[in-house]
Amino acid sequence: IGMDQEEIKKALAVFGQVDSGLNRKHEGTGLGLHLTMGLMELHGGTMVVTSEKGKGTEITVTFPKDRVR
C-alpha cells in the first residue's frame, strides 16, 4: 500500500510494475497509468499522483473545461 517516489516513477513507466515478485497478488501489464498519463497530455489535462508508503495512493486526473462535454 502506497509508493515512494522511485516506485511512482516505475509505476508510470511503460510496462512499469512496482510489485515484480514471482508471487504477485495482482495481475496487469503495467500499461494503465502510462496510457492514462499520455491521454491526459493529449487532452491538455493533468494527472497527479500522491502517495505515502504504508498509507495509500491517490491519482487525480483533471481535464480542461473545453475538453468536457
N, C-alpha and C positions, 0 to 999 in steps of 0.2 A: 504494500500500500504506500503510495507516494513515491516520488522520484527526486534524486538530487539533480543538479544542473547537467552533469555528464550524462546521466540516464535520460534526461529530457532531450538532449541533443541526439542521442542514439535513437530514441523513440520517433523523432521527427525525420530521421534519415530514411531513404528508400530501403525497404525490407528491414527496417530497424525494429528490433525487439529487445526489450530490457531483460526479460526472463529467457535466457538462452539455454537453460539446463535441459538435460535429457528427460527429466520428469516434469515438464511444463504442465501447468494446470489449465492453461487457456491456449486455444489454437488461434491461428491467424497468419497472414502473410507478411505483416509489417508494412502494409501499404496505406492503410486507412488515414493515419494522421498526415502522412506526406501528401496524399492526394487532396485531403481537405485543405491543407495549407496552400497548395497550388491553386485550387479553385477559389479560395478567398483572395489570393493575389490577383487572379484574372478578373474578379469582380470588383477589385479596388477595396476590398474589405480587409479585416484583420483577424488573426487568430492568436489569442494569448493563452499561454499555458502557465498556470501557477500550481506549484506542488510542494508538499512538505513531507519528507520521508517519515513514515510511520503514521501519517495522518490522512493523506489522500491527495488527489489531483483534480483540478478544475480547469476545463478548457472552455474559453469563451470565444465565439465567433460573432463578428459584427459586420453586417452588410451596409454599404452606403444606402441612404434613403432612396436614391434614384434607381437602385437595383431591386427594390422590393415592390411587388405589385399588390 
